[in-house]
Amino acid sequence: MENLQNFANNLRKIRVEKGLSQENVAFELSMSREAYRKLETGKTNLNLTHLEGLSKVFSMDFVELLTYKNEKYQIVKTNDKVSVVKNGTVEAPEIPNESQSTVLQQVMALNQQLLAHNQQLIAEGQRLRQALGGV
């Protein structure tokens, strides 16, 4: 049960990282948003059909889906300081704990940039599909 909940939590992270809404993913999986929400919250057991569909929607193989770990952004706390790390590089210098809201704002700004980039990629993919005749 714990593994299902971990996977469900990761499923949401992947979806958000890819810039997709629950409605987008549900549509691609030919299910209702409510049915997809139950997958994402761990209230519905996954089956092979779900995994195959998610693999296609997220452009990830089964192993990537099942072992997902977001390593692009991490918040690292050491002693009384917090740092934002992006791809192993300190993005925001260590900041005293009383300024953690600043770090959170920086993380949110980085996530917004990532989301905007992912949405551009999705739009480009849709344009390419239309150009190829709806493949």
C-alpha positions as CSV (number, residue, x, y, z in Angstrom):
1,M,0.0,0.0,0.0
2,E,2.9,2.4,0.8
3,N,4.4,1.7,-2.6
4,L,1.1,2.6,-4.3
5,Q,0.9,5.8,-2.3
6,N,4.5,6.7,-3.2
7,F,3.8,6.0,-6.9
8,A,0.6,8.1,-6.7
9,N,2.6,11.0,-5.2
10,N,5.2,10.7,-7.9
11,L,2.5,10.6,-10.6
12,R,1.3,14.0,-9.5
13,K,4.9,15.4,-9.5
14,I,5.5,14.0,-13.0
15,R,2.2,15.5,-14.3
16,V,3.0,18.9,-12.9
17,E,6.6,18.8,-14.1
18,K,5.3,18.0,-17.6
19,G,2.9,20.9,-17.4
20,L,-0.2,18.8,-17.8
21,S,-3.5,19.1,-16.0
22,Q,-5.4,16.1,-14.7
23,E,-7.9,16.7,-17.5
24,N,-5.1,16.5,-20.1
25,V,-3.8,13.2,-18.8
26,A,-7.3,11.8,-18.3
27,F,-8.2,12.6,-21.9
28,E,-5.0,10.9,-23.2
29,L,-5.9,7.8,-21.1
30,S,-9.5,7.8,-22.3
31,M,-10.9,8.1,-18.8
32,S,-12.7,10.7,-16.7
33,R,-10.8,13.3,-14.7
34,E,-12.2,11.8,-11.6
35,A,-10.9,8.3,-12.5
36,Y,-7.5,9.8,-13.1
37,R,-7.6,11.7,-9.9
38,K,-8.2,8.4,-8.1
39,L,-5.0,7.0,-9.7
40,E,-3.1,10.1,-8.6
41,T,-4.3,9.9,-5.1
42,G,-3.7,6.1,-4.7
43,K,-7.4,5.3,-4.3
44,T,-7.4,3.1,-7.4
45,N,-5.0,0.3,-8.0
46,L,-2.9,0.5,-11.1
47,N,-3.0,-2.1,-13.8
48,L,-0.8,-2.7,-16.9
49,T,-3.1,-0.7,-19.1
50,H,-2.7,2.3,-16.8
51,L,1.0,1.9,-16.8
52,E,1.2,1.6,-20.6
53,G,-1.0,4.7,-21.0
54,L,1.0,6.8,-18.5
55,S,4.2,5.7,-20.1
56,K,3.0,7.1,-23.4
57,V,1.6,10.3,-22.0
58,F,4.7,11.1,-20.0
59,S,7.2,9.8,-22.5
60,M,8.8,7.6,-19.9
61,D,9.3,3.9,-19.8
62,F,7.9,1.7,-17.0
63,V,11.2,1.7,-15.0
64,E,11.3,5.5,-15.1
65,L,7.7,5.8,-14.0
66,L,8.1,3.3,-11.2
67,T,11.4,4.7,-9.9
68,Y,10.9,8.4,-10.6
69,K,12.8,10.8,-8.5
70,N,12.9,14.5,-9.3
71,E,16.6,15.4,-9.1
72,K,16.3,18.7,-11.0
73,Y,15.4,20.8,-7.9
74,Q,16.1,20.0,-4.3
75,I,15.8,22.1,-1.2
76,V,18.8,21.3,1.0
77,K,18.7,22.2,4.7
78,T,22.0,22.1,6.6
79,N,22.1,23.4,10.2
80,D,20.3,26.7,10.1
81,K,20.6,27.4,6.4
82,V,18.6,26.4,3.3
83,S,19.8,26.2,-0.3
84,V,18.0,25.6,-3.5
85,V,20.0,23.1,-5.7
86,K,19.3,22.7,-9.4
87,N,21.0,19.8,-11.3
88,G,23.7,19.6,-8.5
89,T,24.5,23.3,-8.7
90,V,23.5,25.7,-5.9
91,E,20.9,28.0,-7.5
92,A,20.2,30.1,-4.5
93,P,23.0,30.6,-1.9
94,E,22.5,29.4,1.6
95,I,20.0,31.6,3.4
96,P,19.3,31.7,7.1
97,N,16.0,29.9,8.1
98,E,14.2,33.2,8.9
99,S,14.5,33.9,5.1
100,Q,13.0,30.5,4.0
101,S,10.1,32.2,2.4
102,T,12.6,33.8,0.0
103,V,13.9,30.4,-0.9
104,L,10.4,29.1,-1.4
105,Q,9.6,32.0,-3.7
106,Q,12.8,31.2,-5.7
107,V,11.8,27.5,-6.0
108,M,8.3,28.5,-7.1
109,A,9.7,30.9,-9.7
110,L,12.0,28.1,-11.0
111,N,9.0,25.8,-11.1
112,Q,7.0,28.4,-13.0
113,Q,9.8,28.7,-15.6
114,L,9.9,24.9,-16.0
115,L,6.1,24.7,-16.3
116,A,6.1,27.5,-19.0
117,H,8.8,25.6,-20.9
118,N,6.9,22.4,-20.7
119,Q,3.7,24.1,-21.9
120,Q,5.6,25.4,-24.9
121,L,6.9,21.9,-25.7
122,I,3.4,20.5,-25.4
123,A,2.0,23.2,-27.7
124,E,4.8,22.6,-30.2
125,G,4.0,18.8,-30.1
126,Q,0.3,19.5,-30.8
127,R,1.2,21.8,-33.7
128,L,3.5,19.0,-35.1
129,R,0.7,16.4,-34.7
130,Q,-1.7,18.7,-36.6
131,A,0.8,19.3,-39.3
132,L,1.3,15.5,-39.7
133,G,-2.5,15.1,-40.1
134,G,-3.4,14.3,-36.5
135,V,-1.1,11.4,-36.0
